[in-house]
Amino acid sequence: MSSLIPLILSLLAFLLPADGTILQNGQVRPTNYPDTAVSINEAWTTYPPNSSQISYKGRWDDMYISWWSAPGLKFGFTGSEVAISFGNYTDDGNLIAYRYGGEDWMLTNVTANSTHQLVTSSTLGYNTTAANTTRTFELRVSNWALGVQIDSVHLSPGGRLVQLPSYDRTVEIIGDSLSAGQYATLEGIASWAWGFGEGLGNVEFSIEAHPGICLTDIICSGNNPHGQLYQWFKTSDTSYRATQIYGSNQPDWDFSAHPAADIVVINIGTNDAGSSANVSDAEFTANYITFINRIHCVWPDAQIVVFSLWGGWSQQGDTWVQGPTYVQAIENVVQAFSGPSTPAPYGGNSSVCQTASANYSNVTSDTPQGRGFVHYFNTTGILQHNDIGPLYHPTDVGHVKLASHLMQFVKLKFGWMFGAIGPEVQHGRCCN
């Protein structure tokens, strides 16, 4: 039965309506979010999407279309009101989260070719800020398959955008539906990946995760044309809308235009083990080593954290027993990179990297390039059977447990202290 789980999940994902519907433990969650759509006049100050003061989080393409899980934007501003116009490539009914300063996240549905006013004088926390100070606005897209396109940002008359400094540390998270937040209450912004990045508090983070995707570069789970071995090097994900917009000519992600990741977290392989892919242990191990080599060519200084795969649970007698996936294969991957740390420049300066393409997507070596930078995060015992919902994905509680344990792992392993000391991380009904 466990081998059928990834196939069942992919079919469910394919059949779900692309209308912003959220499934909460397999049931449609009632939503009644404020209608923020407005019409504004020319007295407002309008900024184009390429304004230098706007900091984009996660992956966005040159048309300012969002991709993957929980992408967003952040900027400072003066004045009293903020509105954003969304372009033609915005999915209708897409749920976004937004907040003023460090106040709690608020939610609204947006649609294509519309303008939404997201900050007013009645916005939570607005009156606690002095009138002449720089205020902060942040937005995140909740869904892993639906996206928005930023057309323009508007400020009330006299207002101006202000560029905010970025955090010094950067985290990259790579995965499939288990990391993208599929079936969590608020999807991408309820995932363990989100909780981990937001929970650290003082890091920039990006989540390249999509349901159904394999590590191996094959058609996976019925509707994913590529695996992460290929797709991670692209700006867009493997969603249907990516195919509609780009066809087979998806743009490469320009790693050189963005800060290098200090830590890369990888949770991948559940779909490789499924009946539709059925990738052998030996092939999976070789592909994983190749993938890590490619990442280390891109970011020679990065520390890489590899998840064990928790798999599923089956009832045996009067209890439940966990059945993890690719146990020995993943341990072999980590062991292959063990040993004394190799000097940081090794990865980018190795002959394997030097003979590769500009973004290293054609590195084929499954011989470890470097040592001492790959770390094993053993998830065994973190989740119990009731932390997995009816659709075989973590519940909100399960996501919180994973994020919390990973935060402690990073704190102990790398000495990163937690920087989230007040602002909300998990919004709303996180634990019901």
C-alpha positions as CSV (number, residue, x, y, z in Angstrom):
1,M,0.0,0.0,0.0
2,S,2.8,2.4,0.9
3,S,4.1,2.3,-2.7
4,L,0.8,3.5,-3.9
5,I,0.8,6.6,-1.7
6,P,2.8,8.9,-4.0
7,L,0.6,7.9,-7.0
8,I,-2.6,8.6,-5.1
9,L,-1.2,12.0,-3.9
10,S,-0.3,13.0,-7.4
11,L,-3.7,12.1,-8.8
12,L,-5.4,14.0,-6.0
13,A,-3.2,17.0,-6.8
14,F,-4.0,16.8,-10.4
15,L,-7.7,16.7,-9.8
16,L,-7.9,19.5,-7.3
17,P,-9.6,22.7,-8.6
18,A,-7.1,25.5,-9.3
19,D,-9.3,28.1,-7.6
20,G,-7.5,28.8,-4.4
21,T,-9.5,26.1,-2.5
22,I,-7.7,24.9,0.7
23,L,-8.1,21.4,1.9
24,Q,-7.8,21.0,5.7
25,N,-7.4,17.4,6.7
26,G,-9.0,16.4,3.4
27,Q,-12.0,18.7,3.8
28,V,-12.6,22.1,2.1
29,R,-11.8,24.8,4.6
30,P,-14.4,27.5,4.9
31,T,-12.9,30.9,4.2
32,N,-14.3,34.4,4.7
33,Y,-11.4,36.7,4.1
34,P,-11.8,40.5,3.6
35,D,-12.4,41.8,0.1
36,T,-9.5,44.2,-0.5
37,A,-10.2,45.0,-4.1
38,V,-10.2,48.7,-4.8
39,S,-10.0,51.3,-7.6
40,I,-7.3,54.0,-7.1
41,N,-6.8,57.3,-8.8
42,E,-3.8,58.9,-10.4
43,A,-3.0,60.9,-7.2
44,W,-1.4,57.8,-5.8
45,T,2.3,57.3,-6.2
46,T,2.9,54.3,-8.4
47,Y,6.1,52.2,-8.6
48,P,6.8,49.5,-11.2
49,P,7.6,45.9,-10.2
50,N,11.3,46.3,-10.9
51,S,11.8,49.1,-8.4
52,S,15.0,48.6,-6.5
53,Q,13.2,49.2,-3.2
54,I,11.2,46.0,-3.6
55,S,12.9,42.9,-2.2
56,Y,11.5,39.6,-3.8
57,K,11.6,36.5,-1.6
58,G,11.9,33.1,-3.2
59,R,11.8,32.7,-7.0
60,W,10.2,35.2,-9.4
61,D,10.8,35.4,-13.1
62,D,11.6,38.5,-15.3
63,M,7.8,39.1,-15.7
64,Y,7.5,39.3,-11.9
65,I,5.5,36.1,-11.7
66,S,5.9,34.0,-8.5
67,W,7.0,30.3,-8.5
68,W,7.4,27.4,-6.1
69,S,6.2,27.5,-2.5
70,A,5.6,30.6,-0.4
71,P,7.3,33.2,-2.5
72,G,6.8,36.8,-1.5
73,L,8.1,40.4,-1.4
74,K,9.0,43.0,1.2
75,F,9.6,46.7,1.3
76,G,9.6,49.8,3.5
77,F,7.4,52.7,2.9
78,T,6.3,56.1,4.1
79,G,2.8,57.4,4.0
80,S,-0.5,55.9,5.2
81,E,-1.7,53.4,2.6
82,V,-0.4,50.6,0.3
83,A,-2.1,49.0,-2.6
84,I,-0.8,46.4,-5.1
85,S,-1.9,45.8,-8.7
86,F,-1.8,42.2,-9.9
87,G,-1.1,41.3,-13.5
88,N,-2.7,39.0,-16.0
89,Y,-0.7,35.9,-14.9
90,T,-2.2,36.0,-11.4
91,D,-4.3,33.0,-10.7
92,D,-7.9,33.9,-9.9
93,G,-8.8,33.6,-6.2
94,N,-5.2,33.0,-5.1
95,L,-4.8,33.4,-1.3
96,I,-2.1,35.7,-0.1
97,A,-0.8,36.5,3.4
98,Y,0.4,40.0,4.2
99,R,1.3,42.0,7.2
100,Y,2.2,45.4,8.5
101,G,5.5,45.4,10.4
102,G,5.7,42.5,12.8
103,E,1.9,42.2,13.3
104,D,0.0,39.0,12.7
105,W,-0.5,37.9,9.1
106,M,-3.7,38.8,7.4
107,L,-5.3,37.0,4.4
108,T,-7.1,37.9,1.3
109,N,-7.9,36.5,-2.1
110,V,-6.5,38.3,-5.2
111,T,-7.2,37.9,-8.8
112,A,-5.8,38.9,-12.2
113,N,-5.9,42.5,-13.4
114,S,-7.0,43.8,-10.1
115,T,-5.8,46.2,-7.4
116,H,-6.0,45.4,-3.7
117,Q,-5.5,47.9,-0.9
118,L,-3.5,46.1,1.8
119,V,-2.6,48.8,4.3
120,T,-4.9,51.5,5.5
121,S,-5.0,53.7,8.7
122,S,-7.2,51.0,10.3
123,T,-4.7,48.1,9.6
124,L,-3.6,46.2,12.7
125,G,-0.7,48.0,14.3
126,Y,-0.8,51.0,12.1
127,N,-1.5,53.5,14.9
128,T,1.4,52.2,17.0
129,T,4.0,53.6,14.5
130,A,5.0,57.2,14.4
131,A,3.8,59.0,11.3
132,N,7.2,60.0,9.9
133,T,9.0,56.7,10.4
134,T,9.6,54.0,7.7
135,R,6.9,51.3,7.9
136,T,7.3,47.7,6.7
137,F,5.1,45.7,4.4
138,E,5.5,42.0,3.6
139,L,3.5,39.6,1.3
140,R,3.6,35.9,0.7
141,V,1.7,33.6,-1.7
142,S,0.2,30.7,0.2
143,N,-0.2,28.1,-2.6
144,W,2.5,25.9,-4.1
145,A,1.0,25.8,-7.6
146,L,-0.9,29.1,-7.9
147,G,1.0,32.3,-8.4
148,V,0.7,36.0,-8.7
149,Q,2.2,38.6,-11.1
150,I,3.1,42.0,-9.6
151,D,2.1,44.8,-11.9
152,S,2.8,47.8,-9.7
153,V,2.9,49.0,-6.1
154,H,0.9,52.1,-5.1
155,L,1.4,54.4,-2.1
156,S,-1.0,57.1,-1.0
157,P,-0.1,60.6,-2.1
158,G,3.2,61.7,-0.8
159,G,4.4,58.2,0.1
160,R,7.6,56.7,-1.1
161,L,9.2,53.2,-1.1
162,V,12.2,52.5,1.1
163,Q,14.7,49.7,0.5
164,L,15.0,47.5,3.6
165,P,18.3,45.7,4.5
166,S,18.3,41.9,4.0
167,Y,19.4,39.4,6.6
168,D,23.0,38.3,6.5
169,R,22.2,34.6,6.4
170,T,20.3,32.6,3.7
171,V,18.7,29.2,3.7
172,E,17.5,27.1,0.7
173,I,14.9,24.4,1.1
174,I,14.4,21.8,-1.6
175,G,11.7,19.2,-1.6
176,D,8.3,17.9,-2.8
177,S,4.8,18.1,-1.5
178,L,5.9,17.2,2.1
179,S,7.9,20.4,2.1
180,A,5.6,22.5,0.0
181,G,2.8,22.3,2.5
182,Q,0.2,20.4,0.5
183,Y,-3.0,19.8,2.5
184,A,-1.7,21.9,5.5
185,T,-4.2,24.5,6.7
186,L,-2.6,27.4,4.9
187,E,-0.5,25.3,2.5
188,G,2.9,26.9,1.9
189,I,2.7,29.2,4.9
190,A,1.9,26.4,7.2
191,S,4.6,24.0,6.0
192,W,7.6,22.9,8.2
193,A,9.8,24.6,5.6
194,W,8.0,27.9,6.3
195,G,8.0,27.4,10.0
196,F,11.7,26.6,9.9
197,G,12.6,29.7,7.9
198,E,10.3,32.1,9.7
199,G,11.2,30.4,13.0
200,L,14.9,31.1,12.7
201,G,13.7,34.7,12.3
202,N,16.9,36.4,11.1
203,V,17.4,34.6,7.8
204,E,16.4,34.9,4.2
205,F,14.8,31.7,2.9
206,S,13.5,30.2,-0.3
207,I,11.4,27.1,-0.7
208,E,11.8,25.2,-4.0
209,A,9.3,22.4,-3.4
210,H,6.5,21.1,-5.5
211,P,4.0,18.2,-5.1
212,G,4.7,15.0,-7.0
213,I,8.3,15.9,-8.0
214,C,11.0,13.3,-7.8
215,L,14.7,13.8,-7.3
216,T,15.4,11.7,-10.4
217,D,14.9,13.6,-13.6
218,I,12.0,11.6,-14.9
219,I,8.3,12.2,-15.5
220,C,7.1,11.6,-11.9
221,S,3.7,11.1,-10.3
222,G,2.0,11.6,-13.7
223,N,2.2,15.3,-14.0
224,N,5.7,16.4,-13.2
225,P,7.8,16.6,-16.4
226,H,11.2,16.8,-14.6
227,G,12.8,16.0,-11.3
228,Q,14.8,18.3,-9.0
229,L,18.0,17.2,-10.7
230,Y,16.8,19.4,-13.5
231,Q,14.1,21.6,-12.2
232,W,16.0,23.2,-9.3
233,F,18.1,25.0,-11.9
234,K,15.0,26.6,-13.4
235,T,13.2,29.7,-12.2
236,S,9.8,28.1,-12.5
237,D,8.4,24.9,-11.0
238,T,6.7,21.9,-12.7
239,S,3.2,23.2,-12.4
240,Y,0.7,23.2,-15.2
241,R,0.8,27.0,-15.4
242,A,4.6,26.9,-15.9
243,T,3.9,24.7,-19.0
244,Q,1.2,27.1,-20.2
245,I,3.5,30.1,-19.9
246,Y,6.8,28.7,-20.9
247,G,6.2,25.4,-22.6
248,S,9.4,23.4,-22.5
249,N,11.6,26.5,-22.6
250,Q,11.7,27.5,-18.9
251,P,14.2,30.2,-18.0
252,D,17.3,29.2,-16.0
253,W,17.6,30.6,-12.4
254,D,20.4,33.1,-12.2
255,F,22.2,32.0,-9.0
256,S,24.9,34.7,-9.4
257,A,22.2,37.4,-9.1
258,H,21.2,36.3,-5.6
259,P,23.0,35.7,-2.3
260,A,24.5,32.3,-1.8
261,A,22.8,29.9,0.6
262,D,24.6,29.3,3.9
263,I,22.5,26.2,4.6
264,V,20.7,24.0,2.1
265,V,18.0,21.6,3.5
266,I,16.9,18.7,1.2
267,N,13.8,16.5,1.8
268,I,13.3,14.6,-1.3
269,G,12.7,11.0,-2.5
270,T,9.2,9.9,-1.5
271,N,8.0,10.1,-5.0
272,D,11.1,8.3,-6.4
273,A,10.1,5.4,-4.2
274,G,6.5,5.4,-5.5
275,S,5.1,2.8,-7.9
276,S,5.0,5.3,-10.8
277,A,8.8,6.0,-10.6
278,N,10.1,2.9,-8.7
279,V,13.7,4.3,-8.7
280,S,16.1,1.7,-7.3
281,D,18.2,2.3,-4.2
282,A,21.4,2.3,-6.3
283,E,20.1,4.8,-8.8
284,F,18.6,7.0,-6.1
285,T,21.9,7.1,-4.2
286,A,23.9,8.0,-7.4
287,N,21.4,10.7,-8.3
288,Y,21.5,12.2,-4.8
289,I,25.3,12.4,-4.8
290,T,25.2,14.1,-8.3
291,F,22.6,16.5,-7.0
292,I,24.7,17.5,-4.0
293,N,27.7,17.9,-6.3
294,R,25.7,20.3,-8.4
295,I,24.6,22.3,-5.4
296,H,28.1,22.5,-4.1
297,C,29.4,23.7,-7.4
298,V,26.8,26.5,-7.2
299,W,27.5,27.3,-3.5
300,P,30.9,25.9,-2.5
301,D,30.6,27.3,1.1
302,A,27.1,25.9,1.8
303,Q,26.4,23.3,4.5
304,I,23.9,20.7,3.3
305,V,21.3,19.0,5.5
306,V,19.8,15.8,4.2
307,F,16.4,14.6,5.7
308,S,15.7,11.0,6.3
309,L,12.3,10.1,4.7
310,W,9.7,9.3,7.4
311,G,7.6,7.2,5.0
312,G,4.3,6.0,6.4
313,W,2.8,4.1,9.3
314,S,1.0,0.8,9.5
315,Q,-1.0,-0.8,12.3
316,Q,0.7,-3.9,13.7
317,G,-1.3,-5.6,16.5
318,D,-2.3,-3.0,19.0
319,T,0.2,-0.3,17.9
320,W,1.6,1.6,14.9
321,V,4.9,1.1,13.3
322,Q,6.8,3.6,11.1
323,G,8.0,2.4,7.6
324,P,10.7,4.9,6.5
325,T,11.9,5.0,2.8
326,Y,15.3,4.8,1.3
327,V,17.0,4.4,4.7
328,Q,20.2,2.8,3.6
329,A,20.4,4.8,0.4
330,I,20.3,8.1,2.2
331,E,22.7,7.0,4.8
332,N,25.0,6.0,2.0
333,V,24.8,9.4,0.5
334,V,25.7,11.1,3.7
335,Q,28.5,8.6,4.4
336,A,29.9,9.3,0.9
337,F,30.6,12.9,1.9
338,S,31.9,12.2,5.4
339,G,35.4,12.9,6.5
340,P,37.5,15.9,7.3
341,S,36.1,19.1,5.9
342,T,37.5,20.1,2.5
343,P,38.5,23.7,2.1
344,A,35.5,25.8,0.9
345,P,36.8,26.7,-2.5
346,Y,37.1,23.0,-3.5
347,G,33.5,22.6,-4.7
348,G,33.5,25.6,-7.1
349,N,37.1,25.0,-8.2
350,S,37.0,21.3,-8.8
351,S,37.5,20.0,-12.3
352,V,33.9,18.7,-12.2
353,C,32.6,22.2,-11.6
354,Q,35.0,23.9,-14.0
355,T,34.0,21.9,-17.0
356,A,30.2,22.3,-16.3
357,S,27.8,24.9,-17.7
358,A,27.4,28.3,-16.2
359,N,24.7,27.1,-13.7
360,Y,26.3,23.6,-13.2
361,S,23.1,21.8,-14.2
362,N,25.1,19.4,-16.4
363,V,27.4,18.1,-13.7
364,T,27.0,14.3,-14.0
365,S,29.6,13.0,-11.5
366,D,28.3,10.7,-8.8
367,T,31.6,10.7,-7.1
368,P,31.5,13.0,-4.0
369,Q,33.2,16.3,-4.7
370,G,34.4,17.4,-1.3
371,R,33.9,16.2,2.3
372,G,32.5,17.3,5.6
373,F,29.7,19.6,4.5
374,V,26.7,17.1,4.3
375,H,24.8,16.5,7.5
376,Y,22.1,13.9,8.3
377,F,18.8,15.0,9.9
378,N,17.2,11.8,11.2
379,T,13.4,12.4,11.4
380,T,12.8,9.0,13.0
381,G,10.6,9.5,16.1
382,I,9.7,13.1,15.4
383,L,6.3,12.2,13.9
384,Q,3.8,9.7,15.1
385,H,1.0,8.2,13.0
386,N,-1.6,10.8,14.1
387,D,0.8,13.6,12.9
388,I,-0.1,12.4,9.3
389,G,-3.4,13.5,7.9
390,P,-5.9,11.4,5.9
391,L,-4.2,12.4,2.7
392,Y,-0.8,11.1,3.8
393,H,0.8,14.5,4.5
394,P,1.8,16.0,7.9
395,T,-0.9,17.8,9.8
396,D,-0.3,21.3,11.0
397,V,1.0,19.8,14.3
398,G,3.3,17.5,12.3
399,H,4.8,20.5,10.4
400,V,5.3,22.4,13.6
401,K,7.2,19.4,15.2
402,L,9.4,19.0,12.1
403,A,10.2,22.7,12.0
404,S,11.0,22.9,15.7
405,H,13.3,19.9,15.7
406,L,15.1,21.2,12.6
407,M,15.6,24.6,14.2
408,Q,17.2,22.9,17.2
409,F,19.4,20.8,14.9
410,V,20.7,23.9,13.2
411,K,21.2,25.7,16.5
412,L,23.3,22.8,17.9
413,K,25.1,21.9,14.7
414,F,25.9,25.4,13.3
415,G,25.5,27.6,16.3
416,W,22.7,29.7,14.8
417,M,20.7,31.4,17.5
418,F,17.0,32.0,17.0
419,G,16.0,35.4,15.9
420,A,12.2,35.2,15.9
421,I,11.5,37.0,19.2
422,G,7.9,38.1,18.7
423,P,6.3,38.3,15.2
424,E,3.9,35.6,14.4
425,V,5.2,32.5,12.5
426,Q,2.3,30.0,12.3
427,H,-0.9,31.9,11.5
428,G,-4.3,31.2,12.9
429,R,-5.5,27.8,13.8
430,C,-2.1,26.1,13.7
431,C,-2.9,23.4,16.1
432,N,-6.6,22.5,15.9
